[in-house]
Amino acid sequence: MPPPGFIEPCLPSPAERPPDGPDWVHEIKHDGYRLMARRDPIGIRLLTRNGYDWAPRYPLIVEAVNKLKVRSCLIDGEAVACDEKGLAVFERLRRKHEGKKVFLFAFDLLELNGTDLRREPIETRKATLASLLRGSLAGLRFNEHLSHRGDAVFQHACKMGLEGTSRSGSDRATAQAGRGTGSSSRTPMHLRSSARPRKIGARTWTY
């Protein structure tokens, strides 16, 4: 049975090309573990896609969430471990001693102080998240979006992967629908594009 407050994350689906146009914003997808950081009266939990609590593994993230000036929140993100160049390396997450260095790239805010934000536009949620994380500790970092064309962001992500993280799968360009909502009752509105050369995949996000 899922734990209290658990929201099932989005699942992958195929796509042939990065989306483009005014209804989309784009992000870099860092290679790591998908986690949702939940803070509520029960405590702080770092929930995996299957609802397991990984808070004991990543104390840096827990500390940062604990210091936020909120009563409650649910932050969606990617837990990553970076190399000396600052690029996410998935293999490092498998090393137990690296757990104290893992931080969360936060890309969405689903709940804040008891208010469900999933029906708010993605621009509103990201702006609120950016404000919330301003001055936060090292365990939380805001994953900013880019205003460039989808194909340009994708090609840039490909170059980043070829230069530094090809063995771990590299970084991936993330395209998120900018004019939709995060409600599971609406049309799915997020799409992620793989930055591996000659291979493009996508995730349709449905909260």
N, C-alpha and C positions, 0 to 999 in steps of 0.2 A: 504494500500500500504506500502511495506517495506521502512524503512528510507534509505537515501543515505548511501552507503557503507556497507549495511547489507549483510552478507553471511549466508545462512541458515546452521545451525549446523547439525551434524550427528544424525542419528536416530537409535534406538535399533533394534537388531535382535537376534534370539536365537542361542546358541552354547552349546555343551554338555561337553566340557572340555577346559581348558586353552590351548592356542597354545604354541608350543615350537619349538626350532630350531634356527639356526643362523640368520634367517630373521626377528626375533622378538626381541623387547626390552620390558621391563615390568615396570609398574609404580604402585604406590598406588593411587587408586581412592578415593578421599575424598568426604564425603556425604554433598552435598550442592546444590547451584543453579548454573546451567550452565550459564556463562556470557562470552561475548566477549567484551574486552576493546578496543574501537576504539578512536584513537586520530588523528585529521586532522584539516584543517583550520576552519571547523565548530565548533570544540571544542572537548570535551571529553565526550563520551557516553559509558554506560555499557549496552550492548544490550542483551536481553533475547532471548530464542529460538524462540519467536514469534515476535521479533523485537522491543519490548518495551524498552525504555531507563530508567534504574534504577539508573542512576548516583546520583540523589538526595538522594537515600537510603544509599549509601555506600561512604561517603566522604573520608574514609581512602584510598580506592582504587583509587579514582579520584585524590587525592593529589599525590599518588605515580606515577601514569601514567603521570601526569602533570610535574613531576620532571625528567622524562626520557630525555636523551640527544638525541632526535630524532625530525624530522619534522613531521613524521606521523608513525603510527603503528596500527596493529590489532593483539591483543593477545587473544588467546583462553584459557579459564581456568574455574575453579570452585570457586565460592564465598562461603566461609565457616566461621562459628563461632565455636571457640574451647572452650572446657571446661578447668578446672584447670590442667588436665593431658596433654593438648595439642591435644586432639582428637576432630575431627569435630563432632558436635552434630547438626543435622538438626533442631530440635525443637527450638534451640536458634535463628535461622534465622527468626522465626515467631514473635519474641519479638522485638517490635519497638525500644526499648532502646538499643538493642544489635547492631543496624545498624552501630554505630560509631566504632565498634570493628571488623567488618567483613573485611577480606582480601581475595585476589585472589591467589589461587594456579594456577600458569600459566604453561601450559603444551605444548603449541604450539604457533608459530609465523607465521601468514599467510601473513602479509604485513609489509614492513619496508621502510620508506622514499620513498613511491611511487612505490616500486618494489613488485610485486606479487610473493610470495615465495611458492605458493602451488604446484608447479612442482618440487621443490627441495626435495631431500631425507629427511626423518624425522630426521636423524642424523644431517644434516646440519642445519635444522630449529631449533632443540633443542640446538645445540651448539651456534647458533647466539642468541637465546633467553637467554641462560645462561649468555652470555657475556653482553647482554643488561641490564639484571637485577642485575648484579654484583654491589653491593653498593646501590641498590634501597631502598626506604623507606619501612616501615613495611606493607604497603597495598598490596605489590606484593612479592610473594615468588615463587621461581622456583621449579617445581615438577620434581625431578630428576628421571631418569630411573635406573633400576636394571639389572645387568648382569646375574642373577641366572636363573635356569630353571623355566619355566612357572608354573609347578605344585608346586614348592617350594615357589614361590612368592604368589601363591594363598593360600596355606596352612598358610603362615605367615599372610596374610590379614585376613583369617578366625580367627586366634588366636587373632589378634588385635580387631576384632569385638566382640568376645565373652568376652574379658576382659573389654571393655570399652563402646562400643556404640551399643549394640545389640538392644536397643529400637528404635534407629533412623535408623536402617538398616545396621549399621557398615560401615567400610571402605571396598573398593573393589579393587581387583588387576586389574590393567589395563595393557593389552598387546597391543603394537602398532607395526605394521609391520615396520621393520626397513629399508627395501630396496625398498619401494614404494614411490609414490608421493601423494600429497594432492589434486590433481586436480580432480574436479568432473567428468572430462571426462575419467578418468582412472578407473581401478578396485578399489573398496573400499578397504582400507588398514588398518583400525584400528579396534581393537576388545577389548571390556571390559568385564571382567568376574566377576560375583557377588561373594562376599565372604560369603554370607549366607550359613550356613551348609546345605549340601545336595541340594543346589539349585545353579545352574550355569547359568548365562545369559550372553549376549554379546551385544556389539554395533558395528555395521559396520559403520565406519566413511566415509562419502562422502562429501567433501567440494565442 
